[in-house]
């Protein structure tokens, strides 16, 4: 739970990169990993 704000920051940053890179496959994989990490934090 302590890392939840950091996880949100990384999620937002990944979405920013996704927009800039027109959503590359790698970014999609990173978002999946982050989603899993966020669920683990909750």
Order of alpha helices (4+ residues) and beta strands (2+ residues): alpha-alpha
